[in-house]
């Protein structure tokens, strides 16, 4: 899925419509007029209640750790006391997803993912993220966005939503779904949220410089994710914090200066306390999302697994599993449904690849299931590629699908290993599924026998294990491991 971030297009008609609505008032948080004509405080509270289940559904639900949740609540509440809209029913929720992000709903519902908590290295960094989200809430940025969107009823242009679908004119803004909360904020809004976040965390006693240090970690993580997926430098996943919160270190530093708040040696970082609290936290995908073990992808909830060839790096995404190779090859796995009662060969020809030029259609049995494959040609990054499709009958209307892409000059050399990868697909027993346990984050001190190579070998990122270990522990590329240092490891 993709997010279309360009929701609103200015038009001459807007100058005619806007004066009709006089819902501009001076916001005490930002000291500027904000257009929130369609939403009172009561409306915001109701909207937050309505949208809360959607956030949980889209981000893995609530992370079930009462002690960690209580800790996050306590930090959040220490910040809330310094906000401008004390009438909001603030709440803080840890989302059970490895996605690195934080977001907020109107009226003070703030969400932070366990993926983001994994990367933070002290309490002040987490407080900076929560403070930033509280800044968006008190600046009423989302309510402004929704109020502007409501004007579509009066003739403004259609709005792009998740998935690239187009919303019909006049559709009610309540149907925006997740897009209104995941759309990237503007530079002005991010600057306001940073200023307010600095204000709240500083008044609560935290070192505001932690906002800068954590932003640097988040940027390093985003850059590493791009490298691991074989994407160009600067590419950012659409659900990543750096995508939905486009910020730079310079702008955050400017926001700290503009806030008028100053750090001192007495300001709190609380590194040891924070690391103690996140010790034993789940890492990576949950059982319901699938697990990566070396070259194997295992989905214990749907009870299947498959293996990718040597040289491929697996990435578990929201709607698919992808694996990429340095030579430009790629594997994409997903699950679909047949809309008609076709056999799997007919499904491949008449539904999945309808009107596409295909050849070399072959029928198989993979793990006892009827399966079919076909070949096609195409282009990727302006280079000619060969594409092989595999469809595996999963029973009832379910179809498991592999799309394998190879540069033309690599196809013959990789053909057998890629076929073997598709044929490695198999259903696993309930007993096997029960044995699949998520990885966990542990806190410990380094000793004389430790090395980054050994400490990172249990990570699932293969050639990128050491790079991820450094990002995880906020270590520079050339920084050496210190004896007796408290670190995070994954096992």
FENJOWO-V404974 format. One record per residue. OMEGA is omega as a letter, one per 20 degrees, with the letter a starting at -180 (none if undefined). Layout:
OMEGA  OMEGA
This chain:
a  r  r  a  a  a  a  r  a  r  r  a  a  a  r  a  a  a  r  a  a  a  r  r  r  r  a  r  a  a  r  r  r  a  r  a  a  a  r  r  r  r  r  a  r  r  r  r  a  a  a  r  a  r  a  a  a  a  r  a  a  r  a  r  a  a  r  r  r  r  r  r  a  r  r  a  r  r  a  a  a  r  a  a  a  r  r  r  a  r  a  a  r  r  a  r  r  r  a  a  r  a  a  r  r  r  r  r  a  a  r  a  r  r  r  r  r  a  a  a  r  a  a  r  r  r  r  r  r  r  r  r  r  r  r  a  a  r  r  a  a  r  r  a  a  r  r  r  r  a  r  r  a  r  r  a  a  a  r  a  r  r  r  r  r  r  a  r  r  r  a  a  r  a  r  a  a  a  a  a  a  r  a  r  r  r  a  r  r  r  r  a  r  r  a  r  r  r  a  a  r  r  r  r  a  r  a  r  r  r  r  a  a  r  r  r  a  r  r  r  r  r  r  r  r  r  a  a  r  a  r  r  a  r  a  r  a  r  a  a  a  r  a  r  a  a  r  r  a  a  r  r  r  r  r  r  a  a  a  r  a  r  r  a  a  a  a  r  r  r  a  a  a  a  r  a  a  r  r  r  r  a  r  a  r  a  a  a  a  a  r  r  a  a  a  r  a  r  a  a  r  r  r  r  r  a  r  a  r  r  r  r  a  r  a  a  a  a  a  r  r  r  a  a  a  a  r  r  a  r  r  r  r  a  a  r  r  r  r  a  r  r  a  r  r  r  a  a  a  a  a  a  a  r  r  r  a  a  r  r  a  r  a  r  r  a  r  a  r  a  r  r  r  r  r  r  r  r  r  a  r  r  a  a  r  a  r  r  r  r  a  a  a  a  a  a  a  r  r  a  r  r  a  a  r  r  a  a  r  a  a  a  a  a  a  a  r  r  r  r  r  a  r  r  r  r  r  a  r  r  r  a  a  a  a  a  r  r  a  r  r  r  r  r  r  r  a  a  a  r  r  r  a  a  a  a  r  r  a  a  r  a  a  a  a  r  a  r  r  r  a  a  r  r  r  a  a  a  a  a  a  r  r  r  r  a  r  r  r  r  none
